[in-house]
Amino acid sequence: MRWTKARRTRTYRIAELEETTELWVTSEDGRHGTKSRRLATFTNPDDVAPFLRTVEQDLRAGGWLEDDI
């Protein structure tokens, strides 16, 4: 998932590990560069989709637009 707002971009990616799944976000801002951080760690794969829906709702509410690259 990639989202944009003004000159900022947030890219969300999932990393599947042996026993967990991690959600990472990379933020890009022309003034502050690029930063990545782990947003969440899941031990149950069924928890990922509902969490992503919540993230999407929060982004839309905050004025972010999905970027269909």
N, C-alpha and C positions, 0 to 999 in steps of 0.2 A: 504494500500500500504506500502510495506517495501522495502527500498533501502539500498544498502551497497556500501562502497568505502573504500578500505584499511581496517582498523580496526574500521571504523565508521559505524553506522547504523542510519537510519532515518525511523521512522514509522509514517505514516499519518493516522488519523482516523477522522471520521465525527461524530459529536454530534448533534442530532436533538432535538431542544428545541421547546417550544410551538409556538413561532412566528419567530424563526430564526434557521439557521443551522450554526454550527461552524466547522471549519477545524483546527485540532490540530496536531502538529508535536512533536514527542519525539525523541531527539537526544541522542545517546549513543556513548561514546568515552571512551576507557579504561583509558585515562589519566585524563579526566575531569568529569567522571561520567555521570549521566543521567539528562537531562533537558527537560521539556515540556513547550510549549508555544502555545497560540492561534495564528494561522497564518492568519485566515480570518473569518469574520462573514458575512453571507448572509441572506438577507430578502426575496429574491426571489429564490426558490429552483431550478429554471431553470438555475441559474448562476453557480451552483456548478460544473457540468460536464465540461463546457468549462474551468473553472479555474483549475480543476484537470488535464486536458490535457496540459495546459500551464506549470503547475508544473512538470509534467512528461517530457515534452520536455526540460525544463531547467535542470532537473536532468540528463537526458541522455547526454545533451551537456556538462555538467560538469564532465562526466566520472562515474556517479553513475550507478549501475546495480540493476535491480529489483530482489528482493529475493522472490522466489515462495515457501514460507513456507507452 
